[in-house]
């Protein structure tokens, strides 16, 4: 099922529902939040694991995928992004959801769980940063000069790791990342360096699972271990691998562990 939710500023949030649960029961909802230059399609490989057990909602964040592109001058804020997600949860029926986010979508998931504990049943963050990444000015310059497609092609190897096939790299570049509007990327990347949710993680009360990888080029395992225990009811899984987009590079491992974690909560 495909649908959209119109926000007060006119932005249409596109989302997809995958639900192959028994039609005579009412399943719990899992909301999936993607990262930079992606869409709900980034969670495609997770659906065979989840959609037979839960109502899976894959949102395209404002500006991305099939949601309304944002103009380059749009002023991005974390508050607007989590307000969108909270409104979508209300639109879906208002019951608490299992929330899964990857990369900067993971940052949004952590912030939403901190600010709206009443909306979140469990939380999974796959390689979520607490602060904005370094190197963003170089990304902006590259995109301005060469476009989103070339930027995606140039950065995809680090995102998916050294073991990925060229066919997989091409699929992510051509079908997901290069679909992002240039204007969205220009505005979003200006906001990214200001990302800072370090003060928020201690407010999270939902049972939480965090993933990181041993060889990420963006952050070390020790840097994640420095903050993850500050989430009271949390667990860390360290995956062997050099991808910094673990949700995309290792979807089966991440999905299976996430499903086991969610089912293990009372």
C-alpha positions as CSV (number, residue, x, y, z in Angstrom):
1,X,0.0,0.0,0.0
2,X,1.3,3.5,-0.9
3,X,-0.1,6.7,0.6
4,X,0.9,10.2,1.7
5,X,0.3,12.6,4.6
6,X,0.1,16.3,3.9
7,X,1.8,18.5,6.5
8,X,0.7,22.0,7.5
9,X,3.4,23.6,5.3
10,X,2.1,21.7,2.2
11,X,4.8,19.1,2.2
12,X,3.6,15.6,1.3
13,X,5.2,12.8,3.2
14,X,5.0,9.6,1.1
15,X,5.0,6.2,2.8
16,X,4.7,2.6,2.0
17,X,3.0,-0.1,4.1
18,X,4.1,-3.7,3.9
19,X,1.9,-6.0,5.9
20,X,1.7,-9.7,5.2
21,X,0.4,-10.6,8.7
22,X,-2.7,-12.7,9.3
23,X,-5.6,-10.6,8.2
24,X,-7.7,-11.5,11.2
25,X,-5.4,-10.0,13.7
26,X,-4.2,-6.4,14.3
27,X,-0.4,-6.3,14.1
28,X,1.9,-3.9,15.9
29,X,3.6,-1.3,13.7
30,X,7.3,-0.8,12.9
31,X,8.3,2.6,11.5
32,X,11.5,2.6,9.4
33,X,13.4,5.9,9.0
34,X,16.1,6.2,6.3
35,X,19.2,8.3,6.2
36,X,20.8,10.9,3.9
37,X,19.9,10.8,0.2
38,X,17.7,7.8,0.6
39,X,14.0,6.8,0.8
40,X,11.9,4.1,2.3
41,X,13.2,1.8,-0.5
42,X,16.5,1.6,1.4
43,X,14.7,-0.9,3.7
44,X,13.7,-3.2,0.9
45,X,15.8,-6.1,2.1
46,X,14.5,-5.9,5.6
47,X,10.9,-6.5,4.6
48,X,11.0,-10.3,4.1
49,X,12.1,-10.5,7.7
50,X,9.6,-8.2,9.2
51,X,6.4,-7.9,7.0
52,X,5.0,-11.3,8.0
53,X,5.1,-10.3,11.7
54,X,4.4,-6.6,11.8
55,X,2.8,-3.8,9.8
56,X,5.9,-2.2,8.3
57,X,5.8,1.5,7.4
58,X,8.6,2.9,5.3
59,X,8.5,6.7,5.2
60,X,10.2,9.0,2.7
61,X,11.4,11.9,4.8
62,X,10.5,15.4,3.6
63,X,12.6,16.2,0.6
64,X,13.6,12.7,-0.2
65,X,12.2,9.8,-2.3
66,X,8.7,10.5,-3.4
67,X,8.0,13.1,-0.7
68,X,7.9,16.8,-1.7
69,X,11.4,18.1,-2.6
70,X,12.6,20.9,-0.4
71,X,14.0,24.1,-1.9
72,X,17.7,24.9,-1.4
73,X,16.8,27.8,0.9
74,X,14.6,25.6,3.2
75,X,15.8,25.9,6.8
76,X,16.1,22.3,8.1
77,X,15.6,21.6,11.7
78,X,15.5,18.4,13.8
79,X,12.3,19.7,15.3
80,X,10.5,19.8,11.9
81,X,11.8,16.2,11.1
82,X,10.6,14.7,14.3
83,X,7.3,16.6,14.1
84,X,6.8,14.9,10.8
85,X,7.4,11.5,12.3
86,X,5.2,12.1,15.3
87,X,2.4,13.3,13.0
88,X,2.8,10.2,10.9
89,X,2.5,8.0,13.9
90,X,-0.7,9.8,14.9
91,X,-2.0,9.4,11.3
92,X,-1.3,5.7,11.5
93,X,-3.5,5.3,14.5
94,X,-1.6,6.8,17.4
95,X,-0.5,3.6,19.0
96,X,3.1,3.1,20.1
97,X,5.4,1.9,17.4
98,X,8.7,0.0,17.1
99,X,11.0,2.6,15.6
100,X,14.0,1.7,13.5
101,X,16.3,4.3,12.0
102,X,19.6,4.2,10.1
103,X,22.4,6.8,9.8
104,X,20.9,10.3,10.3
105,X,17.5,8.6,10.3
106,X,18.8,6.8,13.4
107,X,19.6,10.2,14.9
108,X,16.1,11.3,14.3
109,X,14.8,8.1,15.8
110,X,16.8,8.6,19.0
111,X,15.6,12.2,19.2
112,X,12.0,11.2,18.7
113,X,12.3,8.5,21.4
114,X,13.8,11.1,23.8
115,X,11.2,13.7,23.2
116,X,8.1,11.5,22.8
117,X,8.5,8.3,24.9
118,X,4.8,7.8,24.8
119,X,5.0,7.1,21.1
120,X,7.8,4.5,21.1
121,X,7.7,0.9,22.2
122,X,11.2,-0.2,21.2
123,X,14.0,1.6,19.4
124,X,16.7,0.4,17.0
125,X,19.5,2.7,15.8
126,X,21.7,1.4,13.0
127,X,25.0,3.4,13.0
128,X,23.3,6.6,14.2
129,X,25.6,9.7,14.7
130,X,25.1,11.9,17.7
131,X,26.8,14.8,16.0
132,X,27.2,16.0,12.5
133,X,29.8,14.2,10.3
134,X,33.1,15.8,9.2
135,X,33.7,16.4,5.5
136,X,30.3,17.8,4.8
137,X,31.6,21.0,3.1
138,X,33.5,18.8,0.7
139,X,30.3,16.9,-0.1
140,X,28.5,20.1,-0.7
141,X,31.2,21.3,-3.1
142,X,31.2,18.0,-4.9
143,X,27.4,18.1,-5.4
144,X,27.4,21.7,-6.5
145,X,30.1,21.0,-9.1
146,X,29.2,17.5,-10.3
147,X,25.7,16.7,-9.2
148,X,24.1,14.2,-6.8
149,X,24.6,11.1,-9.0
150,X,28.4,11.6,-9.2
151,X,28.6,12.3,-5.4
152,X,26.7,9.1,-4.7
153,X,28.9,7.1,-7.1
154,X,32.0,8.5,-5.4
155,X,31.0,7.9,-1.8
156,X,29.1,4.6,-2.2
157,X,32.0,2.2,-1.6
158,X,32.6,3.6,1.9
159,X,28.9,3.5,2.6
160,X,28.5,-0.2,1.6
161,X,32.0,-1.5,2.3
162,X,34.7,-3.3,0.4
163,X,32.9,-6.6,0.0
164,X,29.9,-5.2,-2.0
165,X,29.4,-6.1,-5.6
166,X,29.5,-3.5,-8.4
167,X,25.9,-4.4,-9.3
168,X,24.8,-3.6,-5.7
169,X,26.7,-0.3,-5.8
170,X,25.0,0.6,-9.1
171,X,21.6,-0.2,-7.7
172,X,22.0,2.1,-4.7
173,X,23.4,4.9,-6.8
174,X,20.9,4.7,-9.6
175,X,17.7,3.7,-7.8
176,X,18.0,5.4,-4.5
177,X,20.6,8.2,-3.9
178,X,20.7,9.8,-7.3
179,X,16.9,10.2,-7.1
180,X,17.3,12.9,-4.4
181,X,16.6,16.5,-5.6
182,X,19.7,18.7,-5.8
183,X,17.9,21.4,-3.8
184,X,17.1,19.0,-1.0
185,X,20.7,17.9,-0.7
186,X,22.0,21.5,-0.7
187,X,19.8,22.5,2.2
188,X,20.0,19.3,4.1
189,X,23.8,19.2,4.0
190,X,24.0,22.8,5.3
191,X,22.0,21.5,8.4
192,X,24.0,18.3,9.0
193,X,27.0,19.9,10.7
194,X,24.7,21.4,13.4
195,X,23.3,17.9,14.4
196,X,24.0,17.3,18.1
197,X,21.8,15.0,20.2
198,X,24.4,14.2,22.8
199,X,22.2,15.7,25.6
200,X,19.2,13.7,24.5
201,X,20.2,10.1,24.7
202,X,19.9,9.9,28.5
203,X,16.2,10.8,28.1
204,X,15.4,7.7,26.1
205,X,13.4,5.2,28.1
206,X,12.4,2.7,25.4
207,X,14.3,-0.6,25.2
208,X,17.0,0.3,22.7
209,X,19.4,-1.6,20.3
210,X,22.3,0.1,18.7
211,X,24.4,-1.2,15.8
212,X,27.9,-0.2,14.8
213,X,30.7,-1.7,12.7
214,X,34.3,-2.5,13.4
215,X,35.8,-0.8,10.4
216,X,33.5,2.2,9.8
217,X,35.4,5.2,8.3
218,X,33.1,7.6,10.1
219,X,33.2,6.6,13.8
220,X,35.1,4.1,15.9
221,X,33.6,1.4,18.1
222,X,35.0,3.1,21.2
223,X,33.3,6.3,20.3
224,X,29.9,4.5,20.2
225,X,30.7,2.7,23.4
226,X,31.3,6.1,25.0
227,X,27.6,7.1,24.7
228,X,25.5,3.9,24.2
229,X,25.5,3.0,28.0
230,X,23.9,6.4,28.7
231,X,20.7,4.9,27.3
232,X,19.6,3.1,30.4
233,X,17.9,0.0,28.8
234,X,20.1,-0.4,25.8
235,X,22.3,-3.0,24.0
236,X,25.1,-2.6,21.5
237,X,25.8,-5.0,18.6
238,X,29.2,-4.6,16.9
239,X,29.2,-6.1,13.4
240,X,32.4,-7.2,11.7
241,X,32.7,-5.1,8.5
242,X,34.0,-1.9,7.0
243,X,30.7,-0.4,5.9
244,X,29.3,2.7,7.7
245,X,25.8,2.0,6.3
246,X,25.3,-1.3,8.1
247,X,21.5,-1.3,7.5
248,X,22.1,-1.3,3.7
249,X,25.3,-3.3,3.6
250,X,24.3,-6.1,6.0
251,X,20.5,-6.1,5.9
252,X,20.0,-9.7,6.9
253,X,22.2,-9.6,9.9
254,X,20.7,-6.3,11.1
255,X,17.1,-7.3,10.4
256,X,17.4,-10.7,12.1
257,X,19.0,-9.2,15.2
258,X,16.5,-6.4,15.3
259,X,13.6,-8.8,15.0
260,X,14.9,-11.0,17.8
261,X,15.5,-7.9,20.0
262,X,12.0,-6.5,19.5
263,X,10.3,-9.9,20.1
264,X,12.3,-10.3,23.3
265,X,10.8,-7.2,24.9
266,X,7.8,-7.5,27.2
